[in-house]
Amino acid sequence: MLKTLLITLLIVAISMLLLGVKVIFQKNGRFPATHVSSSPAMRKKGIGCVQSQDREARRKPKFSIDALEKSL
């Protein structure tokens, strides 16, 4: 049982080290940005973060129907 636990911890430690090679060994190393809005290809297609798109859709437009009715 103890042998299995130690082997598992060793495998997990090696995996974590390999996942963080760029971050650990490179000066100012960072994990790659995986957010939708940070992808140039997605921005070119006009695809953005769903939270940002939802925020824009909920904004009241400059010329709402209420404002148009009052001006008539």
mmCIF file as gemmi writes it, N, C-alpha and C atoms, coordinates in Angstrom:
data_model
loop_
_atom_site.group_PDB
_atom_site.id
_atom_site.type_symbol
_atom_site.label_atom_id
_atom_site.label_alt_id
_atom_site.label_comp_id
_atom_site.label_asym_id
_atom_site.label_entity_id
_atom_site.label_seq_id
_atom_site.pdbx_PDB_ins_code
_atom_site.Cartn_x
_atom_site.Cartn_y
_atom_site.Cartn_z
_atom_site.occupancy
_atom_site.B_iso_or_equiv
_atom_site.pdbx_formal_charge
_atom_site.auth_seq_id
_atom_site.auth_asym_id
_atom_site.pdbx_PDB_model_num
ATOM 1 N N . MET Axp A 1 ? 0.828 -1.199 0 1 0 ? 1 A 1
ATOM 2 C CA . MET Axp A 1 ? 0 0 0 1 0 ? 1 A 1
ATOM 3 C C . MET Axp A 1 ? 0.872 1.263 0 1 0 ? 1 A 1
ATOM 4 N N . LEU Axp A 2 ? 1.852 1.296 0.855 1 0 ? 2 A 1
ATOM 5 C CA . LEU Axp A 2 ? 2.729 2.458 0.932 1 0 ? 2 A 1
ATOM 6 C C . LEU Axp A 2 ? 3.534 2.619 -0.35 1 0 ? 2 A 1
ATOM 7 N N . LYS Axp A 3 ? 3.943 1.491 -0.917 1 0 ? 3 A 1
ATOM 8 C CA . LYS Axp A 3 ? 4.719 1.522 -2.156 1 0 ? 3 A 1
ATOM 9 C C . LYS Axp A 3 ? 3.885 2.124 -3.293 1 0 ? 3 A 1
ATOM 10 N N . THR Axp A 4 ? 2.633 1.747 -3.38 1 0 ? 4 A 1
ATOM 11 C CA . THR Axp A 4 ? 1.73 2.271 -4.407 1 0 ? 4 A 1
ATOM 12 C C . THR Axp A 4 ? 1.513 3.772 -4.217 1 0 ? 4 A 1
ATOM 13 N N . LEU Axp A 5 ? 1.351 4.215 -2.985 1 0 ? 5 A 1
ATOM 14 C CA . LEU Axp A 5 ? 1.153 5.627 -2.694 1 0 ? 5 A 1
ATOM 15 C C . LEU Axp A 5 ? 2.383 6.443 -3.085 1 0 ? 5 A 1
ATOM 16 N N . LEU Axp A 6 ? 3.564 5.962 -2.787 1 0 ? 6 A 1
ATOM 17 C CA . LEU Axp A 6 ? 4.796 6.66 -3.144 1 0 ? 6 A 1
ATOM 18 C C . LEU Axp A 6 ? 4.987 6.741 -4.654 1 0 ? 6 A 1
ATOM 19 N N . ILE Axp A 7 ? 4.68 5.66 -5.351 1 0 ? 7 A 1
ATOM 20 C CA . ILE Axp A 7 ? 4.791 5.656 -6.82 1 0 ? 7 A 1
ATOM 21 C C . ILE Axp A 7 ? 3.798 6.659 -7.411 1 0 ? 7 A 1
ATOM 22 N N . THR Axp A 8 ? 2.603 6.701 -6.874 1 0 ? 8 A 1
ATOM 23 C CA . THR Axp A 8 ? 1.588 7.639 -7.35 1 0 ? 8 A 1
ATOM 24 C C . THR Axp A 8 ? 2.025 9.081 -7.12 1 0 ? 8 A 1
ATOM 25 N N . LEU Axp A 9 ? 2.538 9.374 -5.937 1 0 ? 9 A 1
ATOM 26 C CA . LEU Axp A 9 ? 3.018 10.721 -5.648 1 0 ? 9 A 1
ATOM 27 C C . LEU Axp A 9 ? 4.178 11.103 -6.55 1 0 ? 9 A 1
ATOM 28 N N . LEU Axp A 10 ? 5.06 10.169 -6.851 1 0 ? 10 A 1
ATOM 29 C CA . LEU Axp A 10 ? 6.181 10.424 -7.751 1 0 ? 10 A 1
ATOM 30 C C . LEU Axp A 10 ? 5.687 10.734 -9.165 1 0 ? 10 A 1
ATOM 31 N N . ILE Axp A 11 ? 4.724 9.982 -9.639 1 0 ? 11 A 1
ATOM 32 C CA . ILE Axp A 11 ? 4.164 10.21 -10.974 1 0 ? 11 A 1
ATOM 33 C C . ILE Axp A 11 ? 3.484 11.57 -11.042 1 0 ? 11 A 1
ATOM 34 N N . VAL Axp A 12 ? 2.729 11.93 -10.005 1 0 ? 12 A 1
ATOM 35 C CA . VAL Axp A 12 ? 2.056 13.228 -9.977 1 0 ? 12 A 1
ATOM 36 C C . VAL Axp A 12 ? 3.078 14.361 -9.936 1 0 ? 12 A 1
ATOM 37 N N . ALA Axp A 13 ? 4.138 14.209 -9.148 1 0 ? 13 A 1
ATOM 38 C CA . ALA Axp A 13 ? 5.172 15.245 -9.058 1 0 ? 13 A 1
ATOM 39 C C . ALA Axp A 13 ? 5.884 15.431 -10.398 1 0 ? 13 A 1
ATOM 40 N N . ILE Axp A 14 ? 6.21 14.342 -11.07 1 0 ? 14 A 1
ATOM 41 C CA . ILE Axp A 14 ? 6.861 14.429 -12.381 1 0 ? 14 A 1
ATOM 42 C C . ILE Axp A 14 ? 5.925 15.09 -13.391 1 0 ? 14 A 1
ATOM 43 N N . SER Axp A 15 ? 4.652 14.753 -13.343 1 0 ? 15 A 1
ATOM 44 C CA . SER Axp A 15 ? 3.671 15.347 -14.262 1 0 ? 15 A 1
ATOM 45 C C . SER Axp A 15 ? 3.559 16.849 -14.05 1 0 ? 15 A 1
ATOM 46 N N . MET Axp A 16 ? 3.496 17.269 -12.801 1 0 ? 16 A 1
ATOM 47 C CA . MET Axp A 16 ? 3.404 18.701 -12.501 1 0 ? 16 A 1
ATOM 48 C C . MET Axp A 16 ? 4.663 19.433 -12.956 1 0 ? 16 A 1
ATOM 49 N N . LEU Axp A 17 ? 5.807 18.836 -12.773 1 0 ? 17 A 1
ATOM 50 C CA . LEU Axp A 17 ? 7.058 19.444 -13.211 1 0 ? 17 A 1
ATOM 51 C C . LEU Axp A 17 ? 7.079 19.596 -14.729 1 0 ? 17 A 1
ATOM 52 N N . LEU Axp A 18 ? 6.652 18.568 -15.442 1 0 ? 18 A 1
ATOM 53 C CA . LEU Axp A 18 ? 6.653 18.624 -16.904 1 0 ? 18 A 1
ATOM 54 C C . LEU Axp A 18 ? 5.627 19.627 -17.441 1 0 ? 18 A 1
ATOM 55 N N . LEU Axp A 19 ? 4.503 19.756 -16.756 1 0 ? 19 A 1
ATOM 56 C CA . LEU Axp A 19 ? 3.504 20.736 -17.181 1 0 ? 19 A 1
ATOM 57 C C . LEU Axp A 19 ? 3.991 22.171 -16.985 1 0 ? 19 A 1
ATOM 58 N N . GLY Axp A 20 ? 4.848 22.385 -16.001 1 0 ? 20 A 1
ATOM 59 C CA . GLY Axp A 20 ? 5.304 23.725 -15.706 1 0 ? 20 A 1
ATOM 60 C C . GLY Axp A 20 ? 6.702 24.041 -16.19 1 0 ? 20 A 1
ATOM 61 N N . VAL Axp A 21 ? 7.264 23.251 -17.134 1 0 ? 21 A 1
ATOM 62 C CA . VAL Axp A 21 ? 8.635 23.467 -17.605 1 0 ? 21 A 1
ATOM 63 C C . VAL Axp A 21 ? 8.825 24.884 -18.132 1 0 ? 21 A 1
ATOM 64 N N . LYS Axp A 22 ? 7.939 25.348 -18.964 1 0 ? 22 A 1
ATOM 65 C CA . LYS Axp A 22 ? 8.068 26.682 -19.549 1 0 ? 22 A 1
ATOM 66 C C . LYS Axp A 22 ? 7.99 27.761 -18.476 1 0 ? 22 A 1
ATOM 67 N N . VAL Axp A 23 ? 7.092 27.596 -17.535 1 0 ? 23 A 1
ATOM 68 C CA . VAL Axp A 23 ? 6.9 28.592 -16.489 1 0 ? 23 A 1
ATOM 69 C C . VAL Axp A 23 ? 8.092 28.608 -15.535 1 0 ? 23 A 1
ATOM 70 N N . ILE Axp A 24 ? 8.623 27.452 -15.221 1 0 ? 24 A 1
ATOM 71 C CA . ILE Axp A 24 ? 9.701 27.348 -14.236 1 0 ? 24 A 1
ATOM 72 C C . ILE Axp A 24 ? 11.041 27.781 -14.811 1 0 ? 24 A 1
ATOM 73 N N . PHE Axp A 25 ? 11.374 27.336 -16.003 1 0 ? 25 A 1
ATOM 74 C CA . PHE Axp A 25 ? 12.721 27.528 -16.531 1 0 ? 25 A 1
ATOM 75 C C . PHE Axp A 25 ? 12.901 28.725 -17.453 1 0 ? 25 A 1
ATOM 76 N N . GLN Axp A 26 ? 11.834 29.355 -17.89 1 0 ? 26 A 1
ATOM 77 C CA . GLN Axp A 26 ? 11.952 30.498 -18.784 1 0 ? 26 A 1
ATOM 78 C C . GLN Axp A 26 ? 11.764 31.784 -17.986 1 0 ? 26 A 1
ATOM 79 N N . LYS Axp A 27 ? 12.603 32.78 -18.258 1 0 ? 27 A 1
ATOM 80 C CA . LYS Axp A 27 ? 12.472 34.052 -17.559 1 0 ? 27 A 1
ATOM 81 C C . LYS Axp A 27 ? 11.148 34.694 -17.966 1 0 ? 27 A 1
ATOM 82 N N . ASN Axp A 28 ? 10.39 35.137 -16.995 1 0 ? 28 A 1
ATOM 83 C CA . ASN Axp A 28 ? 9.036 35.679 -17.202 1 0 ? 28 A 1
ATOM 84 C C . ASN Axp A 28 ? 8.131 34.681 -17.911 1 0 ? 28 A 1
ATOM 85 N N . GLY Axp A 29 ? 8.328 33.411 -17.642 1 0 ? 29 A 1
ATOM 86 C CA . GLY Axp A 29 ? 7.513 32.371 -18.269 1 0 ? 29 A 1
ATOM 87 C C . GLY Axp A 29 ? 6.076 32.423 -17.794 1 0 ? 29 A 1
ATOM 88 N N . ARG Axp A 30 ? 5.169 32.189 -18.693 1 0 ? 30 A 1
ATOM 89 C CA . ARG Axp A 30 ? 3.737 32.191 -18.381 1 0 ? 30 A 1
ATOM 90 C C . ARG Axp A 30 ? 3.08 31.019 -19.077 1 0 ? 30 A 1
ATOM 91 N N . PHE Axp A 31 ? 1.963 30.592 -18.525 1 0 ? 31 A 1
ATOM 92 C CA . PHE Axp A 31 ? 1.165 29.588 -19.203 1 0 ? 31 A 1
ATOM 93 C C . PHE Axp A 31 ? 0.513 30.243 -20.415 1 0 ? 31 A 1
ATOM 94 N N . PRO Axp A 32 ? 0.294 29.509 -21.49 1 0 ? 32 A 1
ATOM 95 C CA . PRO Axp A 32 ? -0.321 30.115 -22.674 1 0 ? 32 A 1
ATOM 96 C C . PRO Axp A 32 ? -1.757 30.545 -22.379 1 0 ? 32 A 1
ATOM 97 N N . ALA Axp A 33 ? -2.158 31.619 -22.996 1 0 ? 33 A 1
ATOM 98 C CA . ALA Axp A 33 ? -3.517 32.128 -22.829 1 0 ? 33 A 1
ATOM 99 C C . ALA Axp A 33 ? -4.478 31.224 -23.59 1 0 ? 33 A 1
ATOM 100 N N . THR Axp A 34 ? -5.466 30.711 -22.895 1 0 ? 34 A 1
ATOM 101 C CA . THR Axp A 34 ? -6.435 29.813 -23.526 1 0 ? 34 A 1
ATOM 102 C C . THR Axp A 34 ? -7.814 30.456 -23.636 1 0 ? 34 A 1
ATOM 103 N N . HIS Axp A 35 ? -7.907 31.736 -23.322 1 0 ? 35 A 1
ATOM 104 C CA . HIS Axp A 35 ? -9.187 32.43 -23.393 1 0 ? 35 A 1
ATOM 105 C C . HIS Axp A 35 ? -9.54 32.706 -24.847 1 0 ? 35 A 1
ATOM 106 N N . VAL Axp A 36 ? -10.799 32.655 -25.166 1 0 ? 36 A 1
ATOM 107 C CA . VAL Axp A 36 ? -11.27 32.818 -26.539 1 0 ? 36 A 1
ATOM 108 C C . VAL Axp A 36 ? -10.855 34.173 -27.114 1 0 ? 36 A 1
ATOM 109 N N . SER Axp A 37 ? -10.985 35.221 -26.317 1 0 ? 37 A 1
ATOM 110 C CA . SER Axp A 37 ? -10.71 36.559 -26.839 1 0 ? 37 A 1
ATOM 111 C C . SER Axp A 37 ? -9.218 36.812 -27.066 1 0 ? 37 A 1
ATOM 112 N N . SER Axp A 38 ? -8.34 35.943 -26.572 1 0 ? 38 A 1
ATOM 113 C CA . SER Axp A 38 ? -6.905 36.147 -26.786 1 0 ? 38 A 1
ATOM 114 C C . SER Axp A 38 ? -6.412 35.441 -28.051 1 0 ? 38 A 1
ATOM 115 N N . SER Axp A 39 ? -7.295 34.787 -28.769 1 0 ? 39 A 1
ATOM 116 C CA . SER Axp A 39 ? -6.927 34.091 -29.995 1 0 ? 39 A 1
ATOM 117 C C . SER Axp A 39 ? -7.129 35.013 -31.199 1 0 ? 39 A 1
ATOM 118 N N . PRO Axp A 40 ? -6.054 35.283 -31.954 1 0 ? 40 A 1
ATOM 119 C CA . PRO Axp A 40 ? -6.194 36.16 -33.124 1 0 ? 40 A 1
ATOM 120 C C . PRO Axp A 40 ? -7.164 35.61 -34.169 1 0 ? 40 A 1
ATOM 121 N N . ALA Axp A 41 ? -7.2 34.308 -34.348 1 0 ? 41 A 1
ATOM 122 C CA . ALA Axp A 41 ? -8.099 33.717 -35.336 1 0 ? 41 A 1
ATOM 123 C C . ALA Axp A 41 ? -9.566 33.923 -34.941 1 0 ? 41 A 1
ATOM 124 N N . MET Axp A 42 ? -9.85 33.811 -33.657 1 0 ? 42 A 1
ATOM 125 C CA . MET Axp A 42 ? -11.227 34.014 -33.189 1 0 ? 42 A 1
ATOM 126 C C . MET Axp A 42 ? -11.629 35.488 -33.312 1 0 ? 42 A 1
ATOM 127 N N . ARG Axp A 43 ? -10.706 36.387 -32.989 1 0 ? 43 A 1
ATOM 128 C CA . ARG Axp A 43 ? -11.004 37.815 -33.12 1 0 ? 43 A 1
ATOM 129 C C . ARG Axp A 43 ? -11.257 38.186 -34.572 1 0 ? 43 A 1
ATOM 130 N N . LYS Axp A 44 ? -10.509 37.575 -35.494 1 0 ? 44 A 1
ATOM 131 C CA . LYS Axp A 44 ? -10.683 37.86 -36.919 1 0 ? 44 A 1
ATOM 132 C C . LYS Axp A 44 ? -12.074 37.442 -37.391 1 0 ? 44 A 1
ATOM 133 N N . LYS Axp A 45 ? -12.591 36.361 -36.822 1 0 ? 45 A 1
ATOM 134 C CA . LYS Axp A 45 ? -13.925 35.883 -37.179 1 0 ? 45 A 1
ATOM 135 C C . LYS Axp A 45 ? -15.03 36.616 -36.419 1 0 ? 45 A 1
ATOM 136 N N . GLY Axp A 46 ? -14.646 37.456 -35.457 1 0 ? 46 A 1
ATOM 137 C CA . GLY Axp A 46 ? -15.63 38.206 -34.689 1 0 ? 46 A 1
ATOM 138 C C . GLY Axp A 46 ? -16.206 37.425 -33.525 1 0 ? 46 A 1
ATOM 139 N N . ILE Axp A 47 ? -15.536 36.357 -33.127 1 0 ? 47 A 1
ATOM 140 C CA . ILE Axp A 47 ? -15.996 35.545 -32.01 1 0 ? 47 A 1
ATOM 141 C C . ILE Axp A 47 ? -15.288 36.023 -30.753 1 0 ? 47 A 1
ATOM 142 N N . GLY Axp A 48 ? -16.052 36.266 -29.719 1 0 ? 48 A 1
ATOM 143 C CA . GLY Axp A 48 ? -15.468 36.748 -28.475 1 0 ? 48 A 1
ATOM 144 C C . GLY Axp A 48 ? -15.954 35.938 -27.296 1 0 ? 48 A 1
ATOM 145 N N . CYS Axp A 49 ? -15.607 36.418 -26.133 1 0 ? 49 A 1
ATOM 146 C CA . CYS Axp A 49 ? -16.005 35.783 -24.886 1 0 ? 49 A 1
ATOM 147 C C . CYS Axp A 49 ? -17.519 35.877 -24.733 1 0 ? 49 A 1
ATOM 148 N N . VAL Axp A 50 ? -18.136 34.818 -24.309 1 0 ? 50 A 1
ATOM 149 C CA . VAL Axp A 50 ? -19.595 34.807 -24.191 1 0 ? 50 A 1
ATOM 150 C C . VAL Axp A 50 ? -20.051 35.793 -23.119 1 0 ? 50 A 1
ATOM 151 N N . GLN Axp A 51 ? -19.255 35.997 -22.089 1 0 ? 51 A 1
ATOM 152 C CA . GLN Axp A 51 ? -19.629 36.965 -21.061 1 0 ? 51 A 1
ATOM 153 C C . GLN Axp A 51 ? -19.601 38.38 -21.621 1 0 ? 51 A 1
ATOM 154 N N . SER Axp A 52 ? -18.605 38.681 -22.444 1 0 ? 52 A 1
ATOM 155 C CA . SER Axp A 52 ? -18.528 40.013 -23.06 1 0 ? 52 A 1
ATOM 156 C C . SER Axp A 52 ? -19.676 40.222 -24.04 1 0 ? 52 A 1
ATOM 157 N N . GLN Axp A 53 ? -19.99 39.206 -24.823 1 0 ? 53 A 1
ATOM 158 C CA . GLN Axp A 53 ? -21.093 39.318 -25.775 1 0 ? 53 A 1
ATOM 159 C C . GLN Axp A 53 ? -22.419 39.5 -25.051 1 0 ? 53 A 1
ATOM 160 N N . ASP Axp A 54 ? -22.587 38.808 -23.927 1 0 ? 54 A 1
ATOM 161 C CA . ASP Axp A 54 ? -23.819 38.938 -23.153 1 0 ? 54 A 1
ATOM 162 C C . ASP Axp A 54 ? -23.92 40.338 -22.563 1 0 ? 54 A 1
ATOM 163 N N . ARG Axp A 55 ? -22.819 40.875 -22.065 1 0 ? 55 A 1
ATOM 164 C CA . ARG Axp A 55 ? -22.804 42.222 -21.493 1 0 ? 55 A 1
ATOM 165 C C . ARG Axp A 55 ? -23.175 43.252 -22.549 1 0 ? 55 A 1
ATOM 166 N N . GLU Axp A 56 ? -22.648 43.093 -23.764 1 0 ? 56 A 1
ATOM 167 C CA . GLU Axp A 56 ? -22.968 44.028 -24.848 1 0 ? 56 A 1
ATOM 168 C C . GLU Axp A 56 ? -24.43 43.922 -25.264 1 0 ? 56 A 1
ATOM 169 N N . ALA Axp A 57 ? -24.967 42.707 -25.267 1 0 ? 57 A 1
ATOM 170 C CA . ALA Axp A 57 ? -26.357 42.52 -25.676 1 0 ? 57 A 1
ATOM 171 C C . ALA Axp A 57 ? -27.325 43.097 -24.655 1 0 ? 57 A 1
ATOM 172 N N . ARG Axp A 58 ? -26.935 43.132 -23.386 1 0 ? 58 A 1
ATOM 173 C CA . ARG Axp A 58 ? -27.829 43.638 -22.344 1 0 ? 58 A 1
ATOM 174 C C . ARG Axp A 58 ? -27.809 45.166 -22.22 1 0 ? 58 A 1
ATOM 175 N N . ARG Axp A 59 ? -26.812 45.805 -22.818 1 0 ? 59 A 1
ATOM 176 C CA . ARG Axp A 59 ? -26.755 47.27 -22.754 1 0 ? 59 A 1
ATOM 177 C C . ARG Axp A 59 ? -27.942 47.869 -23.495 1 0 ? 59 A 1
ATOM 178 N N . LYS Axp A 60 ? -28.448 48.945 -22.947 1 0 ? 60 A 1
ATOM 179 C CA . LYS Axp A 60 ? -29.553 49.624 -23.606 1 0 ? 60 A 1
ATOM 180 C C . LYS Axp A 60 ? -28.984 50.438 -24.761 1 0 ? 60 A 1
ATOM 181 N N . PRO Axp A 61 ? -29.522 50.3 -25.949 1 0 ? 61 A 1
ATOM 182 C CA . PRO Axp A 61 ? -28.998 51.053 -27.093 1 0 ? 61 A 1
ATOM 183 C C . PRO Axp A 61 ? -29.22 52.558 -26.917 1 0 ? 61 A 1
ATOM 184 N N . LYS Axp A 62 ? -28.41 53.341 -27.631 1 0 ? 62 A 1
ATOM 185 C CA . LYS Axp A 62 ? -28.518 54.8 -27.544 1 0 ? 62 A 1
ATOM 186 C C . LYS Axp A 62 ? -29.909 55.269 -27.972 1 0 ? 62 A 1
ATOM 187 N N . PHE Axp A 63 ? -30.419 54.691 -29.014 1 0 ? 63 A 1
ATOM 188 C CA . PHE Axp A 63 ? -31.715 55.1 -29.541 1 0 ? 63 A 1
ATOM 189 C C . PHE Axp A 63 ? -32.731 53.989 -29.246 1 0 ? 63 A 1
ATOM 190 N N . SER Axp A 64 ? -33.265 54.026 -28.055 1 0 ? 64 A 1
ATOM 191 C CA . SER Axp A 64 ? -34.248 53.019 -27.683 1 0 ? 64 A 1
ATOM 192 C C . SER Axp A 64 ? -35.616 53.436 -28.214 1 0 ? 64 A 1
ATOM 193 N N . ILE Axp A 65 ? -36.539 52.521 -28.163 1 0 ? 65 A 1
ATOM 194 C CA . ILE Axp A 65 ? -37.896 52.797 -28.643 1 0 ? 65 A 1
ATOM 195 C C . ILE Axp A 65 ? -38.524 53.892 -27.786 1 0 ? 65 A 1
ATOM 196 N N . ASP Axp A 66 ? -38.242 53.894 -26.478 1 0 ? 66 A 1
ATOM 197 C CA . ASP Axp A 66 ? -38.789 54.924 -25.593 1 0 ? 66 A 1
ATOM 198 C C . ASP Axp A 66 ? -38.334 56.316 -26.041 1 0 ? 66 A 1
ATOM 199 N N . ALA Axp A 67 ? -37.063 56.448 -26.361 1 0 ? 67 A 1
ATOM 200 C CA . ALA Axp A 67 ? -36.532 57.738 -26.781 1 0 ? 67 A 1
ATOM 201 C C . ALA Axp A 67 ? -37.119 58.164 -28.12 1 0 ? 67 A 1
ATOM 202 N N . LEU Axp A 68 ? -37.324 57.218 -29.026 1 0 ? 68 A 1
ATOM 203 C CA . LEU Axp A 68 ? -37.907 57.538 -30.336 1 0 ? 68 A 1
ATOM 204 C C . LEU Axp A 68 ? -39.367 57.979 -30.185 1 0 ? 68 A 1
ATOM 205 N N . GLU Axp A 69 ? -40.122 57.319 -29.294 1 0 ? 69 A 1
ATOM 206 C CA . GLU Axp A 69 ? -41.523 57.681 -29.105 1 0 ? 69 A 1
ATOM 207 C C . GLU Axp A 69 ? -41.644 59.084 -28.509 1 0 ? 69 A 1
ATOM 208 N N . LYS Axp A 70 ? -40.722 59.426 -27.595 1 0 ? 70 A 1
ATOM 209 C CA . LYS Axp A 70 ? -40.788 60.76 -26.973 1 0 ? 70 A 1
ATOM 210 C C . LYS Axp A 70 ? -40.47 61.863 -27.991 1 0 ? 70 A 1
ATOM 211 N N . SER Axp A 71 ? -39.613 61.546 -28.958 1 0 ? 71 A 1
ATOM 212 C CA . SER Axp A 71 ? -39.244 62.577 -29.938 1 0 ? 71 A 1
ATOM 213 C C . SER Axp A 71 ? -40.344 62.793 -30.988 1 0 ? 71 A 1
ATOM 214 N N . LEU Axp A 72 ? -41.288 61.86 -31.1 1 0 ? 72 A 1
ATOM 215 C CA . LEU Axp A 72 ? -42.371 62.009 -32.08 1 0 ? 72 A 1
ATOM 216 C C . LEU Axp A 72 ? -43.454 62.828 -31.514 1 0 ? 72 A 1
